[in-house]
Amino acid sequence: MDADGRSGVRPPQGSNAGGANDSQDTVHYPKVVLVTGACRFLGGYLTARLAQDPLINHVIAVDAIAPSKDLLRRMGRAEFVRADIRNPFIAKVIRNGDVDTVVHASAASYAPRSGGRAALKELNVMGAMQLFAACQKAPSVRRVVLKSTSEVYGSSARDPVLFTEDGSSRRPPGEGFARDSIDIEGYARGLARRRPDIAVTILRLANMIGPGMDTALSRYLSGPVVPSVLGHDARLQLLHEQDALGALARATVAGRAGTFNIGASGVIMMSQAIRRSGRIQLPVPGPALSAVDSLRRATKYTELDREQLNYLSYGRVMDTARMRKDLGYSPKWTTAEAFDDYVRGRGLTPIIDPKWVRSLESRAVAAAQRWGR
């Protein structure tokens, strides 16, 4: 999968983002890159892409599970190391490999089959703590890129129109993947304070979608009947899977320290998304939505937690000016284009023809206008 290409990669211009030191503005192209979560979607494709870059001498792919033969072949010249980042062994990998750039892309948003939520928190938070401790002790490390999420902002009726990197939710998320991500970001910022010579980049990715990536949102919107929260129409800002990959690759080679919102231009409403995919919308009271979702878990759908329920009620939109100006990255897909590519790529058969729905809406609007006169 090619995403964004390497054309146009240049040292970033403009003011430093996120309060990084001026000394970090000098861009050094990475020579040895270590990528965690290499057997996940983004980690695997990022590893493959970096391995094709002739300016990078060595790419080390790390994951606790072994890659498939197809993924291993896609990684090309990258070296795969099977390691759990919660184990101190990761420090030896970084030190012996003379790693100068670490991309942490292994945080998971869903619980493993055994252990549940407690096991997920240990994987995410304890893994990040051990990894960043290893980076702190390794004199060769000069750059750390963290794949974070827009979920750190939460969702509520009191949200601003646009979340900026310097803002925060009035009620910070208290559970689930969102809470884990807040903690992980805190450890990354701690690393930056203890090792000011390391440029730490935090990418808060909007909810991702696309034909190849399996996410809670893509599964939620793929069912023939999509339950929605009665009386609410969430605002959705999305990010195409290839743009997510492009942003990670850009941050890896650009060396710009700071925190960046990564999202596509434009917004679609939840009701629009359901219509565009030809699904049937089923408005239900908020408390009942969890009950509906519990039935869907029988077909391997994930359980909704409170933060996810809030997202389905209110959505979330970020300001991405810093991404364009300081990181020097612009997504190729708008939110609507990313969603339409997901619908095409998944081959979703419309339950209701979207053209018929739009035609019906147009006739209803015209009738209302006539009655108004």
C-alpha positions in Angstrom: 0.0 0.0 0.0 1.5 3.3 -1.0 0.5 6.3 1.0 1.4 9.9 0.4 4.6 9.0 -1.3 8.0 10.4 -0.3 7.9 13.3 -2.8 7.9 16.7 -1.1 9.5 15.6 2.1 11.4 18.6 3.3 12.7 20.1 6.6 9.7 21.6 8.3 9.3 25.4 8.4 7.7 27.7 10.9 7.7 27.8 14.7 8.4 24.8 16.8 5.2 22.9 17.9 4.4 21.8 21.4 7.1 23.8 23.1 10.1 21.8 21.8 13.6 23.2 22.1 15.1 25.2 19.2 18.0 22.7 19.1 15.5 20.1 17.9 14.7 22.1 14.8 17.8 20.8 13.0 16.5 17.9 11.0 18.7 14.8 10.9 17.4 12.1 8.5 17.0 8.8 10.5 19.6 6.1 10.0 18.3 3.3 12.2 14.5 3.2 12.9 12.7 0.9 15.3 8.9 0.4 14.9 6.8 -1.2 17.6 3.5 -2.9 16.7 5.0 -4.1 13.5 2.4 -6.8 13.0 -0.5 -4.4 13.3 -1.9 -2.6 10.2 -0.2 0.7 10.5 3.0 -0.6 12.0 3.4 -3.2 9.3 2.9 -0.9 6.4 5.0 1.8 8.0 7.9 -0.7 8.4 7.5 -1.7 4.7 7.6 1.9 3.6 10.6 2.9 5.7 12.4 -0.2 4.5 12.0 1.1 0.9 13.7 4.4 1.8 17.3 4.2 0.6 18.3 7.0 3.0 17.5 4.8 6.0 20.2 2.3 6.7 18.3 -0.1 8.9 14.7 -0.7 10.0 13.9 -2.9 13.0 10.4 -4.2 13.3 9.3 -5.3 16.8 6.2 -7.1 18.0 5.2 -9.7 20.5 3.7 -12.0 17.9 5.3 -13.4 14.7 4.3 -11.8 11.4 2.6 -13.7 8.7 4.7 -14.9 5.7 3.0 -12.2 3.6 3.7 -9.4 6.0 7.3 -10.6 6.5 7.8 -10.5 2.8 6.3 -7.0 2.6 8.7 -5.8 5.2 11.5 -6.4 2.7 15.0 -5.7 4.1 13.6 -4.8 7.6 14.8 -7.0 10.4 12.0 -8.5 12.5 12.7 -9.0 16.3 10.0 -10.8 18.3 9.9 -9.0 21.6 7.4 -7.8 24.2 8.1 -4.1 24.9 7.1 -4.7 28.5 10.3 -6.8 28.8 13.6 -5.1 29.6 15.0 -6.9 26.5 13.7 -4.0 24.4 16.5 -1.9 25.9 19.0 -4.3 24.6 17.5 -4.2 21.1 17.7 -0.4 21.0 21.2 -0.3 22.4 22.7 -3.0 20.3 21.0 -1.8 17.2 22.3 1.8 17.7 18.7 3.0 17.1 18.3 6.7 16.6 14.5 6.9 15.9 11.8 5.0 17.7 8.2 4.9 16.4 5.7 3.6 19.0 2.7 2.3 17.1 1.6 -0.7 19.2 -1.0 0.7 21.6 -4.2 -1.3 21.2 -7.8 -0.1 21.4 -9.4 -3.5 22.0 -8.8 -6.0 24.8 -7.0 -9.3 24.1 -9.0 -12.5 24.2 -7.8 -13.4 27.6 -7.4 -10.9 30.4 -9.9 -8.3 29.3 -9.5 -4.7 30.2 -6.8 -5.2 32.8 -4.6 -7.0 30.4 -5.1 -4.3 27.8 -4.1 -1.5 30.2 -1.0 -3.4 31.1 -0.1 -3.9 27.4 -0.6 -0.3 26.6 0.6 1.6 29.7 3.3 -0.7 31.0 4.6 -1.3 27.5 5.0 2.4 26.9 6.7 3.0 30.3 9.3 0.3 29.6 9.9 1.5 26.0 10.4 5.1 26.9 12.6 4.1 29.8 14.8 2.2 27.3 14.9 5.2 25.0 15.9 7.4 27.9 18.9 5.2 28.7 20.0 4.8 25.1 22.4 7.6 24.1 21.9 6.9 20.4 18.1 7.7 20.4 17.4 11.2 19.1 13.8 11.0 18.0 10.6 9.3 19.3 7.3 9.3 17.4 4.2 8.3 19.3 1.0 7.2 17.5 -1.7 8.6 19.8 -5.4 9.3 19.2 -8.0 12.1 19.2 -9.8 10.1 21.8 -7.7 11.9 24.5 -10.1 14.8 24.0 -13.2 12.8 24.9 -16.7 13.7 23.6 -19.4 15.7 25.3 -22.1 18.3 24.7 -19.8 21.0 26.1 -17.0 20.3 23.6 -15.5 23.3 21.6 -16.2 23.4 17.9 -12.6 22.4 17.3 -10.1 20.9 19.7 -6.7 22.4 19.5 -3.5 20.7 20.7 -3.3 23.1 23.6 -6.9 22.4 24.7 -8.4 19.6 26.6 -11.8 18.1 27.4 -13.8 19.6 30.2 -14.3 16.1 31.4 -11.2 14.1 30.6 -11.8 10.4 29.7 -11.6 8.2 32.7 -11.5 4.7 31.2 -10.7 2.6 28.2 -8.3 3.3 25.4 -8.7 7.0 25.8 -7.5 6.9 29.4 -4.6 4.7 28.4 -3.6 7.2 25.6 -3.6 10.1 28.0 -1.3 8.2 30.3 1.0 7.2 27.5 1.3 10.8 26.2 2.2 11.8 29.8 5.1 9.3 29.8 6.2 10.6 26.4 6.3 14.2 27.6 8.2 13.0 30.7 10.8 11.5 28.4 11.1 14.8 26.5 11.8 16.6 29.9 14.4 14.1 31.0 16.1 13.9 27.6 15.7 17.3 26.0 18.0 16.2 23.2 15.3 13.7 22.0 12.7 15.2 19.7 9.4 13.7 20.9 6.5 13.9 18.4 2.9 13.0 19.4 0.4 12.4 16.6 -3.3 12.5 17.7 -4.9 10.6 14.9 -8.6 11.1 14.2 -10.8 8.0 13.9 -9.3 6.1 11.1 -11.3 4.4 8.3 -10.5 2.8 5.0 -11.0 -0.4 2.9 -8.2 -2.3 4.6 -8.3 -1.3 8.3 -10.5 -3.0 10.8 -11.6 -0.6 13.5 -14.5 -0.3 15.9 -16.0 2.5 13.8 -15.8 0.6 10.5 -17.4 -2.5 12.1 -20.1 -0.3 13.7 -21.0 1.3 10.4 -20.9 -2.0 8.3 -24.0 -3.7 9.8 -27.2 -3.6 7.9 -28.9 -1.7 10.7 -26.9 1.0 12.5 -28.2 2.0 15.9 -27.7 5.7 16.7 -28.4 7.7 19.9 -31.9 9.2 19.8 -31.8 13.0 19.6 -28.1 13.2 18.7 -26.3 13.4 15.4 -22.5 13.2 16.0 -20.0 15.2 14.0 -17.4 12.9 12.5 -13.9 13.9 11.4 -12.2 10.9 9.9 -8.7 10.0 8.6 -8.1 7.7 5.7 -5.8 4.8 6.7 -3.3 5.8 4.0 -3.2 9.3 5.3 -2.5 8.0 8.8 0.4 6.1 7.4 1.6 9.1 5.5 1.5 11.3 8.7 3.5 8.7 10.6 6.1 8.5 7.8 6.3 12.2 7.7 6.9 12.5 11.4 9.5 9.8 11.3 11.7 11.6 8.8 10.9 15.2 9.6 12.0 15.2 13.2 9.5 17.9 14.2 8.9 17.8 18.0 5.5 18.6 19.5 1.9 17.5 19.5 -0.1 17.4 16.3 -3.8 16.8 15.6 -4.0 14.6 12.5 -7.3 14.6 10.7 -8.9 15.1 7.3 -10.6 18.3 6.1 -14.4 18.5 6.5 -17.0 16.9 8.7 -19.9 14.5 8.0 -22.7 13.8 10.4 -23.4 10.3 11.7 -26.8 10.4 9.8 -25.0 11.3 6.6 -22.5 8.5 7.0 -25.3 6.0 7.5 -27.1 7.2 4.4 -23.9 7.3 2.3 -23.3 3.6 3.1 -26.9 2.6 2.4 -27.4 1.4 5.9 -30.7 1.6 7.9 -30.5 4.0 10.9 -32.2 2.8 14.1 -32.4 5.7 16.7 -32.5 4.3 20.2 -32.2 5.9 23.7 -28.6 6.2 24.8 -28.9 3.7 27.6 -30.4 1.1 25.3 -27.6 1.4 22.8 -25.3 -0.6 25.1 -27.9 -3.3 25.2 -28.1 -3.4 21.4 -24.4 -3.5 21.2 -24.2 -6.4 23.6 -26.2 -8.5 21.2 -23.8 -7.6 18.4 -20.9 -8.9 20.4 -22.0 -12.4 19.5 -20.8 -11.7 16.0 -17.4 -10.4 17.3 -18.3 -6.8 17.7 -16.6 -5.0 20.5 -18.5 -3.8 23.6 -19.2 -0.1 23.9 -17.7 1.7 26.9 -18.8 5.1 28.1 -16.3 7.1 26.0 -17.4 5.3 22.8 -21.0 5.9 23.6 -20.3 9.6 24.1 -18.5 9.6 20.7 -21.5 8.1 19.0 -23.6 10.8 20.6 -21.5 13.9 20.0 -18.5 13.0 17.7 -15.3 15.0 17.8 -13.6 17.5 15.5 -10.0 18.8 15.7 -8.1 21.9 14.5 -5.4 20.7 12.1 -3.6 24.0 11.3 -0.5 22.9 13.2 -0.3 19.7 11.2 -0.2 21.6 7.9 2.0 24.5 9.0 4.5 23.0 11.4 4.6 19.3 10.5 4.3 20.0 6.8 1.7 17.3 6.1 -1.7 17.5 4.4 -4.0 14.5 4.0 -5.0 13.5 0.5 -8.5 12.5 1.4 -11.2 14.6 2.9 -13.5 13.1 5.6 -16.2 12.4 3.0 -13.8 11.0 0.5 -12.2 8.7 3.1 -15.6 7.4 4.1 -16.7 6.8 0.5 -13.4 4.9 -0.1 -14.2 2.7 2.9 -17.7 2.0 1.5 -16.3 1.1 -2.0 -13.4 -0.9 -0.7 -15.5 -3.0 1.7 -18.0 -3.6 -1.1 -20.9 -2.8 1.2 -24.2 -3.7 -0.5 -26.7 -0.9 0.2 -29.7 -2.0 2.2 -31.3 1.3 1.0 -30.0 2.9 -2.3 -28.3 6.2 -1.2 -29.5 7.8 -4.5 -33.1 7.0 -3.6 -32.6 8.5 -0.1 -31.1 11.7 -1.5 -33.9 11.9 -4.1 -36.5 11.4 -1.3 -34.8 14.1 0.8 -34.8 16.5 -2.2 -38.5 16.0 -2.8 -39.2 16.5 0.9 -37.2 19.8 1.0 -39.0 21.0 -2.2 -42.4 20.1 -0.7 -41.6 21.9 2.6 -40.6 25.0 0.6 -43.8 24.9 -1.3 -45.8 24.6 1.9 -43.8 27.5 3.4 -44.9 29.8 0.6 
